[in-house]
Amino acid sequence: MADYDLTPRMAPNLDRHLVFPLLEFLQERQLYDDDHILKAKIDLLNNTNMVDYAMDIHKSLYHTEDVPHDMVERRAEVVARLKTLEEAAAPLVSFLQNASAVQELRADKQYNLQMLNDRYQIGPAQIEALYQYAKFQFECGNYSGAADYLYQYRALCTNSERSLSALWGKLAAEILMQNWDIALEELNRLKEIIDSKSFASPLNQVQSRIWLMHWSLFIFFNHDNGRTQIIDLFNQDKYLNAIQTSAPHLLRYLATAFIVNKRRRPQFKDFIKVIQQEQHSYKDPITEFLACVYVNYDFDGAQKKMRECEEVILNDPFLGKRVEESNFSTVPLRDEFLENARLFIFETYCRIHQRIDMGVLAEKLNLNYEEAERWIVNLIRSSKLDAKIDSHTGTVIMEPNHPNVYEQLIDHTKALNGRTYKLVSQLLEHAQGQAAR
């Protein structure tokens, strides 16, 4: 299933440190030859300061205790540079470690800069040194120290571009430490800046949104409320347009979120149209499954794709997260996906047919006869579907459901307010853009 591995598409949109967890997952799943993964890790490490880690991988790859001379020299350079940066940032670091001194800081950055300069002889040079020191710590793999220093740097920084760069670094550090709640806060903070900031080119803003969505996958598929929030973010017009324009492979994750989300979203029908439109630029078993069920009504194809979806999920670094329970491990998202995928097939199939043979339905759901009967009974009970099972003939009988004309009217007008708001917002943005010119 390496054909469906998105790592080559994902990596250019991630910080190189964020690529390591993906490579670790691929190595564990043995999708590629072990030596291939180790070489990829060394290539990534060449532009970082994690020299000891690179040495360990070199030893594993070439089965030797010797390491190249350039690695030894590089390690000495890193240690010397770290010491220099530590000394340059020492006055400010010492101040920040003094709890009583830190209490003198206020929300007013200009006041803080003046106070630091007057009382502690800490000026722009020391603040810049703190940024360089934090960045170097990140490159060394000390994500905890980097996150702390970048947070403190942003509280003192008056350069918006440098502050934005520090926020990206802070987000990466929190992701790598798996601090999902804090990472989500930083993600939302970064989104707000990207959406409101004036970029030199619209393309730069689109690229920032694409980076943000790629980085967000680490958070959304680990945070308790992530599967709802990924829909809220990716399905916004500006972000969905960015996906369709430059990163259609992200449709896999939005499609998965729609499928596993227990509460059906009104945007789902519109998303199916997007899947249909983008089939020429991107498709995989997950997007094809939705097309089979909701576009082509191809239930045999959906059954086949459902089997392939399971393999895709198991081999995807974001979707295939394993949870250890006692003596065995499970992939919770896979189980939820398959359960909801069967429900999608069942609901759509039932809309088309009034009387359904249980054996045929079992085949469509990838279950044996007894499992299918038990699954459908539970579904009818829990969802209060207007249906019954005729055990004598082995069929499911659906009662005709004639939609209420008033309900139809409400459904058609429900989104009118939201669409009007979007249209007015777009017109205002266009008018402001014209005025600025």
Disulfide bonds with the S-S distance in Angstrom:
none
